[in-house]
Amino acid sequence: MSYENDPKSPYYIDNRARVAAIQASMKARGLDLYLGSRPRTLSWVLDAFCPWRSYLAIPRSGDPVVFTFIVDSTRLADETWLPLDNVRAYAPMGGQDQVSVISAYVTEELGLSGGRIGAETGLSVYTPEGNLSKYEWDALEAALPGFALENAHELVDELQLVKDPGTMARFREASRMVDEGQKAARAALEGGGWKGMTETEIAGIGALAMRRAGSVSEWNFAGLNEISSGYRTALGACTPPTNRVFQAGEPLMLDFHSMFKLALGDYSHNYLIGPASKTLRRHADNFVDLVDTVLKAYRAGRTPSDMASVMSARAEALGCADYVYPGCEHGIGLFGDEWRIGARNDGPFPYWTDPDHVYRKDEMLICAMQYAAPADSVGFRYENPIIIGEGGCEWLSKFPLAIEEIA
Amino acid sequence: MGELFGYLDADWTAEARKRLAEALDPEKMNGITTSMADIYEACPDGRMRWMFVRCEGGRLASFEVGEGEAPEAEFRILGSYETFAAISRGELGSQKALMTGKLKLKGNMAKALRLAPLADRINKVLSTIPAKY
């Protein structure tokens, strides 16, 4: 497959315009080079899947150069828009290690003898964030005397917040695929199909349906398709599926992930395997009400703390505030761009979502809500990518919001 | 034992040019167009030398040896005279020399990867030249 990006396609992204925007920010900040290492930066600029440690060197003008692990360099060159000569490999060979190829590019190819290099570092709850390590930072500074590295990731993060039409179209398509997975899972579960079925099996059924619909990956670092059943639904966070067999009278959470042109589908749906007790039904009704309340409240001008208040107030009114996790969203962008919301570190806790970030039109986030009542062995999760609008939001997964009883 | 050529001297260069032109099959060379300069550091006389190879359409277009600034080339390989001599004698593979850091490559490794077998074919031809080092 070669890189395809037809300007008439709904999925078109003007990659050179993205580079130009970064270069304008570099100029404003006085940077001579930007060195991206996080997957979110690589995806956004290369418009290609880049899973191995890679370094994207963006000069003040002209096309960037990417250095990636040698085994993947030819594939990456085939899938990115960058010209072949701009996709380079690093390897354990003389003059070809990571630091040598980057420093040679800076000094010999760009002809720079000193200046300021913007790099990416920080703190993340997401393990594969891709921040430059201390070793890399020190080694590059040692190899490039006369240059100073400085943390400049916010320059790229700011540009990634508001999504362009091509990116939003890709996300809509990824969500269509994830809905196909949920439909297939529901069909497999109903009519007693759940009997004898395991978490891993339903994860695979969903994955197959999404792949058939065009998804290329279940992408999620926390276990691909995250599944929990029974008491495990109340354990909270992220869960790769286990071989646990479904039982009558217990909850089931299906959190499916799809990927289309680096855009991420992420939709969590919940069921009660019948017969459901009144207690389970009450928890389920509370959760659906909460999600519905929150989804209807998102719009431009709102902030994360504002939305948390909306959720808390409704939970209090429903009498389920003790079961609701704080916060109702996480960030989302092309592959690797997940978690915090906001670009700058001016919130109260560095590298966490800025509670006072003011949502703008065409920003995207995952409406993410978690409910856990361990004493009743029940929990639920809702996740759905949404696009912020002036008067509301567009939720991308169209799977009906409900917690149905599956017989 | 037949005639021994002085490694990198004019006669050796002429012999190398002749053998490469005869041995390199454009088809087996994948019709490649590229150039490569080997930079010999610390030659026995203390000087630096270079060996320049250019292929066009898989055929040998230029093969030169000289001193001073090497011609512009798509790839530059830097190493000691001893390392290059060992490669030309067939005692050391160029890939092993790169992997052990005895040679340093300047150029796009992603492209060099595709050219490595072709460079090996050139070295194999050079290793057939009886030479004194």
Interface residues (C-beta under 8 A of the other chain):
Chain A: I70 S73 T74 A77 L84 D85 V87 R88 A89 Y90 A91 P92 M93 G94 G95 Q96 S100 V101 A104 E108
Chain B: L78 G79 A97 L98 M99 T100 G101 K102 L103 K104 L105 K106 N108 M109 A110 K111 L113 R114
